[in-house]
Amino acid sequence: MKLTNLTRANEIGANSYWLDFGADGSVVLDSGMHPRIEGYSGTPLIDLIPKESLKAIFLTHAHHDHMGSMPILMRHQPQAPVFMTEGTHFLTTSLLHNSVEVMFKQKAEKGIPEFPLYTHKEIDRGIDRWWTCAIDRHWSLEGRPAQSEEPLTFKFHEAGHVLGSCAVELIHRGKRILYTGDINFKDQTLMKGAQLPEEGIDTLIIETTRGNHVSPPGFTREGEILRLAQGIEETFKNGGAVMIPAFALGKTQELLTSLHWLQRQNVIRKGTIYIGGLGRMLTLTYDKLCGRVRRSHPKLVMLEEIKHEIMDGRRLQGFRPRPGDIYLISSGMMTEKTLSNTLAQRLMADKRNSIFFVGYCDPDSPAGRLLATPKGERVCMDQSKDEDQPVNCRIDKFDMTAHAQREDILDYIVRLNPRVCLLVHGDPSASAWFQQELAVKRPEMQVILPPSGKAIEI
């Protein structure tokens, strides 16, 4: 097997990996879009793959950095089927169409000539080549149950990250290759933890997102939720409102459920929870599949049982935050011109309000700049206006990650003990931490940080 990292740099970017099995064919794992780079520069190195050569494309989950360039790859490989889970199928459809709208908007605002990189019609046509496959079953590359004589087959395993997320196991002539995608070994509020193979894997391709993050002693997700609840209740007692910028997929649904249970248990008072339109659309998919996927609270239909209202651009005009309400609004990075950015500017000046972050914030994003600004100082939330605004409200961060802690990933690699371990989807220092630890705990293991665009023979 030869593996080529199609991500343009070793970082959390446009994830994509090309595996070439010679005469038995080649496949691609994920086809993402860089979250901070616009245009074709933010896509994987798709042109390295000979045109019309792939046997299959695999999609682990519906986050943009894993599926955002898939229509481009499908255009390049029109013969290849795309395999995914049912949840990923529904979510990806909505999110790709939303991406087209975002690209049209950015083309008008920023004059990006390449946008849109694909169209609504291209997405709709491409869906005919999407195959949904059940977890923990053995499949052929033709989308039917695998036969023993086939040289290259696959299985999906629960990844525990977001609805529909899976790890991909490829079985090639008796050798087993596991690509984790994004994983979480511990249960979240809704999603159950990953269920991955515990033995027999020859080559492991694994994410390293949290390699830089050291968990404080005694840290638990449950304790972090209670700390968030305390912050919300303190804000309400001061007569303020709470804003939680969150990604529309995953974070919104996990937080919506957590807040619902905190209200039901009278840990926080019962106020209205506002969510954005995209968050609502994706939550509908969570509700639609609630009885068909492995998750906690399988009977909870969020949009029927949770008191919520929709916040959109029209409603935001002339809107003022109301004390005792919670605004769970995307985007998590508070990208300029988004609802979360605009609403944050209306909360920041009032010391009674709070803005609570629950996920990763790129330091160069508006969310990152706000998080780094001490109370009483000023920050620019929209660089096109070149205006600084006072930060008088409470700012805090809570670790509600959907990624596995680095200690859990390291423990899994050590237990699994593959012959070869490739470290991907992480900043260089994050991957380097795993490499150093494995050199001590598993010195016999071949540990590789695959460079961008270079084929590595396994």
Residue, then its C-alpha position, 0 to 999 in steps of 0.5 A: m500500500k502507498l499512502t499520500n497525505l492530500t492535506r496541504a500541510n500537517e495541520i487541522g485543515a482539508n483532511s484527505y488521504w489517498l491509499d493506493f493498493g496497486a492492481d487492487g485499486s485505490v481509494v480516498l478517505d475524506s475530502g475536506m475544506h480548510p476552515r480558514i483558507e478560501g478558494y481552491s487553496g483550501t482544498p486537498l491536493i486532488d490533482l495528484i490522483p490520476k483522473e477516473s482512477l479511484k475505486a471508492i471514496f469514503l466519508t467519515h462524517a459531515h464536518h466541513d474539514h472532512m467533506g467540504s471539497m467532496p463535490i470537487l473530488m467527485r467531479h475529478q473521479p466521476q466513476a467512484p461511489v462514495f460510502m458513508t453512514e445514513g446520518t452522514h448522508f442526511l447531514t452532508t446534503s444540508l451542509l454542502h448546500n449551505s456551503v454553496e450559499v456561503m460561497f455566493k455570499q463571500k463572492a459578493e462581499k469579498g470578490i473571490p472569483e473562484f466561488p462557488l467551487y461547486t453548485h446546488k445542481e452538482i450536489d444534487r446530481g452527485i447524491d446518486r453516487w452516495w451509498t449508505c452502509a450500516i455500521d459493523r458489517h462487511w462491505s464490498l466496494e460495489g456496496r453489497p455484502a462482501q465475499s471472501e474472495e474479494p481483495l479489498t473490502f471495508k467495515f464502518h465502526e462507531a467513532g463517537h464524534v457526531l451523528g453518523s461519524c464512523a471510522v473506516e476499516l479497510i481489509h486488503r488481502g488479510k491486512r487490516i488498515l483502520y482510519t479513525g477520522d475524528i473520534n471520541f472514546k467517552d460518552q457525550t450528552l447525546m453521542k455514545g463513545a467510539q467502539l473501535p477494533e481492539e486487536g488485529i489492526d496492522t496499520l492505524i491512521i489516527e487523528t491527533t487534534r488534542g495532542n497539545h491539550v493537557s487536561p487538568p487533574g480531575f477533569t470530567r465532562e460532567g463537571e464542566i457542564l455543572r461549571l457552565a450551569q453555575g456560570i449561566e445561573e450567576t449571569f441570570k441572577n445579575g439580570g443578564a443574558v448568555m450567549i454560547p457560540a457553537f458549531a451548527l453540527g454536533k455542538t449545537q445538539e449536544l448543548l441543546t440537550s445539556l441545557h434542556w436537562l439542566q432546566r428540567q432538573n432546576v439547576i438553571r432557571k427555565g428561559t428560552i433557548y435561541i438557536g440558528g436556522l442551520g442549527r435547527m435544520l441539522t437538529l431535525t436530522y438528529d430528531k429524525l434518526c433518534g431511534r435508529v442510531r446509538r445514542s443516549h436519550p434515544k426518545l428525546v425529540m429535541l425540537e418538540e420537547i425543548k423550549h426554543e425559538i429561531m434566531d435569523g438575520r431578519r429577527l436580529q434587526g432591532f433585536r436586543p438580548r433579553p435577560g434570562d435567555i440563552y443564545l446558542i448561535s453558530s458559528g463557533m468561531m464568530t466569523e464576521k457577518t455571522l449571527s454569532n458575531t453580530l449578536a456578540q457585539r450587542l452583548m459585549a458592552d453590558k457587564r450583566n451579560s456573559i459569552f461562554f465558549v465551549g469549543y476550539c477558537d482559532p486565535d486569529s478568528p473573532a472568537g479567538r480575539l474576543l477570548a484573548t481580550p481582558k475585561g475592560e479592554r477593547v477588541c475588533m470583531d469586524q475588521s472590515k469596519d476597523e472599529d474596536q468595541p469595549v468588552n465589559c461582559r463576562i467571558d469564559k471558556f468550557d471544555m466541551t470537546a467532541h474529540a478524544q482527550r490525548e491520553d485516551i488516544l495514546d492509551y488506544i494506540v498502545r493497546l492496539n499496538p499496530r505495526v505502523c501508526l500514521l499520525v494525522h489531523g493535528d498541528p505539528s506540535a500535537s502530532a509530535w507529542f504522540q510521536q515522542e510518547l510512542a517512542v517510549k511506550r512502543p519503541e518497536m512501532q513504526v510511527i509516521l507523520p506523513p508529509s503533504g503530497k508525498a507517497i509513503e510505502i507501507 
